[in-house]
Each structure stands twice: as C-alpha cells, then as structure tokens.
Amino acid sequence: MATTITNAGAGSGVDFESIIQASVSAKKNSLERQTSTRKALAQSEKSGVSELKSALKAFKTACEDLTKDNSMNTHKVTTTQSSTYNAFTITADSDCTNTNFDLTVTQLAKAESVHQNFNTADGFKNSFAAGKITIDLGQETYKDDNGLEQTRERTFTVDIQEGDTLELIRKRLNQNDYDLNVGLIKTDSGYSFTINSGSTGKGTSDIKITTETTGTVDGDHQSLDIFNFDKSTDTQTVDGAVTSASGSNWNYNEGKDATVILDGQTVTSHTNRFEDQISGLTLEVNQVSEKETDASGNVGLKSYNVAVTTDADAAKNKMQNIIDQYNSLMTKMNNLYKRDTYEDGENQYDGGNLAGDSQLKSLQNALSSMVVRYENSDSGKSIFDCGLDFAKDGTLSLDSTKFKDAINNSFNSVVNLFTGDDGLLKNMSTFLNDYTQTGGILDERSDNLQKTIDSYTEKETTNEEKLSKYEESLRTKYGNLDSLMSSYNSSLSYIRSLFS
C-alpha cells in the first residue's frame, strides 16, 4: 500500500497522525470484513469439500473391493497332505461352495520334446555347413479380442552360417515367439541337445523339423540334415506310447496332460493348473502323489482328502473392515459439520470446515438411512439380523458371534445382503458415484468456490488501492488543516505580542 509521508500536526501541535492512523485502520477492517474474511471462509469451505470427497472415495473404494469378484464369499481349504509332501495346492475361487472329495495326482503335464546326442567318438566336429533350419510346432488355438476361438500356424526359420556350432544354433533357435526352448549340455562324450516345444499337454504341439543345407559339406562341416525330424516317420507307437522309431537320430517324448483322480473320476489338464475343471476351485499340481502299500501289499498312489468349508472368521474380518471404513467416514463428516461457537456474540470460527453445511448433513442422513432401512428383498434379512448395531452418533458396531452364526446358518443370504448385485454395499457405492466422480456434485461445488476465492483475491488488490488513496486523501485534508491552524496560531501570537 503506497503511503504519502507527512508529519500531520507538526505545525498546529494537534495529533492529526493518530486520527489518520485510526481512520485508516477502521477503513481497513471494514474492507477486510467484506473481502479477506469472506475469502478465508470460502477457502475453508473448499478445503472441507475436498476432505469430504476424499473420505467418500475411500469408503466407496472399500465397498467396491468387497463387492467385486464376490470377495465376501470366503472359504478355507484343508487337505490331508503332510507338511513335508506338497502334491498339490488348491485355492477357493469367488464362486466356491462347500465340498469334500478325495484326490490323487497320477501324472504331471509335460511338453513334447526331442533329444539327440552328438558324440565326438562318432566323428562329430561341432561345425555345420550354412543353410536353414525350420521348426513347425503345428496349429495353435487361441481366443481373439472378441473371445472367439481362432487357429494359427506356429512355424519359424533360422539362418545357419558356415561354421556355426551347436552353441550358436541353440542361441538362434531360442530366438522365437512360441516359447520353444533349446537346451544344450556338454558331456564327456560330446553334446546332449534337446528341443522342447514349451507347450505342455497332449496334442498341444506337433514338432516337425526340416532343414536346407546350402553350404559345403566336407570333413570340417557337417550337413544340417542331422536335425531333420518328422513324427510320422521317425516315431512308432508301442503299447499306446509314442517312442522313437528304429534308426531315428532323435529320442522322442510326447506331450502329456496333467492327470488327477477325483472321487474315482479322471480329470485332465494340458497344464499343471486346473482352472475350469473343478467349479469354484483352482488346483495346481506340483508332484505325483506319494506311493503307499495297502493291506494286501499292493503298491499304489496315495489319495488325499480335500475339504472346503465356510471361513466365517475371514468373512467377519472383512465385515469389520467395512464397518471401520464406514465409521471413519461418519466421524469425518461429524467433524466437518461441527458448528462454530459464539462468545459475546462474536463468531469464534472454531467449527468444522463445513460447519452447519446443509448438503453435508443431507448426504450423511441419506447414508445412515440406507444402512438402517435396507433389507434383502428375497430373504427379508436386515443388517441387524447379522449382528450389526447402529449407535446414536451414526456409527456401526459388530457382534462377531451373531455375525458368524448368521454366516454359518444362512451363508448365501448374508453374502447377498451385503455384496450381492442389489446388496447394501453396491447400492451405497452407486449412490456415492455422483459425489465422487470427476466433474460430479462436489467437483462442481469446489469449482464454484474457487471462482468465489478468485473474485475476492481481485477485490483484495482493489481494496489496497482504495486504502492507499483513502490515506492519501486524509493526509492531504489534515495537512491543509494543520497548515491553516498553524497560520492562525502565528497570527494570534503576533497580535498578542502587540499588547504585551
């Protein structure tokens, strides 16, 4: 604020400076009541709106976490496996139901592969003529972006340079897009070379290897023909098992499915993971079942019992968590709504950032009403039937024993009450969407408050200019008055001197 420097009252001896300062201070207080105080209130309100939105979003997220993937459908899985032998692992999916069965792991999934030994005693030089190696894994079935099943060929070709070794050929073949992998072991007698399709399961691949030798085959460079493999000519079936045919350079291992016996029924999977075969459960097999000898002396594979039961404790913990989130929201809303107090008629501004706010109170009442009045239309159950209680301050409490009894006695109705498609938590989450979404009710209110704050900021700049001009005018006025009174005093002194 610019100030005109004067010494008001120096001539007349009257303390005009105090009068000016008091007038300027009074004017400044008046302007601040109109702008700075109102701006601070708008900023406080905007902060409160931001706090409210954050609290609502946190609660909405908690509701969504519990409702998505049927998260409250909690189960525990127990098996008779020993702590030292883990044949399989079972996890409960979102649509799991209680069940009990016996399970035996009879076979793990295996990828189709071919293996060949290159022995130095047979004249192997580990240097090949230039050419090409083509590997065909057969067709692959996959789902496109629309979920429709499609098939595609899996074939790739690598270029072999003159003098390439098995080490280089391995590196070239491993640079593929089909998970095929090539292993190489250097042994005392030469090399062990293995090509694995990378795709476990029976019939998931159909390895065929063809070559084209374009370089010179001589005493130093071998032909690529040694890599050729065609299952139709280089293998044979013996007792149902496919093995290498006589004269083939390759030892062949067909792909195998993972196999389990579930309550006497055979269940297979191309991989060691069973996801769709057992409804509501995901099974991962790790090793074949232990061997055991029965009462007759026969040796077989051990069968393990699997029991899937409701996990009431886990459900209770999830319910307690959502109650804690709800209570945290109610506490935040109460603190924001807390009204200001007055002392000698003066507002102390000691309430919440949304003190006495009607929108906040309306929203809080709506949420409380949804909780108290909601009941499942099919079962007729309310939250109070499940051990929840509503306190005077708007918070909830949970009777763990009563809740677990409800879960154990009527699991589906309790789950549907809270997390079903028309459950309480989904309804509350949907209701809050208008307040928490970008550009929603609270964002719009916040934007309007920011416009108000900006307008007061502009007024503050204008007020500074007004105050500066006001002080300048006062100093001019009282300066003139001081000069006039000073001249009167001089004249009076002169007249008095004539009669003294």
TAVENGI-V309611 format. One line per field, one symbol per residue. ss: DSSP state (A for helix, B for strand, O for the rest). psi: psi as a letter, one per 40 degrees, with the letter a starting at -180 (. if undefined). A space follows every 50 residues. Layout:
ss=???
psi=???
This chain:
ss=OOOOOOOOOOOOOOOAAAAAAAAAAAAAAAAAAAOAAAAAAAAAAAAAAA AAAAAAAAAAAAAAAAAAAAOOOOBBBBBOOOOOOOOBBBBBOOOOOOBB BBBBBBBOOBBBBBBBBBBAAAOOOOOBOOBBBBBBBBBBBBBOOOOOBB BBBBBBBBBBOOOBOAAAAAAAAOOOOOOOBBBBBBOOOBBBBBBBBBBB OOOOOOOBBBBBBOOOOOOOOBOAAAAOBBAAAABBBBOOBBBBOOOOOO BBBOOBOBBBBBOOBBBBBOOOBBOOOOOOBBBBBOOOOOBBBOOOOOBB BOOBBBBBBBOAAAAAAAAAAAAAAAAAAAAAAAAAAOOOOBBOOBBOOO OOOOOOOAAAAAAAAAAAAAAAAOBOOOOOOBAAAAOBBBOOOOOBBBOA AAAAAAAAAOAAAAAAAAAOOOOAAAAAAAAAAAAAOOOOAAAAAAAAAA AAAAAAAAAAAAAAAAAAAAAAAAAAAAAAAAAAAAAAAAAAAAAAAAOO
psi=hihhhighedddehgdddddddddddddddddddcddddddddddddddd dddddddddddddddddiffdeghiihiieiieehgdihhihidfiihih ihhhhdhiiiihiiihhhhddeehefhiiiaihhhheaihhihadeeihi iiighihihhiheiiddddddddegieeehihihhhidebihhhhhdehi iheeighhhiihheahhaedhiiedeehhhdddeiihhfehhiiiheidi hhhiiiihhihhfehhhiidiehhdedhheihhhhdiiiiiihadeehha iihihhhhihgdddddddddddddddddddddddddehiiiihfehhefe aiefhehdddddddddddddddehihddeeiiddeeeiihideeiiihhd dddddddddgddddddddeidfiddddddddedddeiheadddddddddd dddddddddddddddddddddddddddddddddddddddddddddddde.
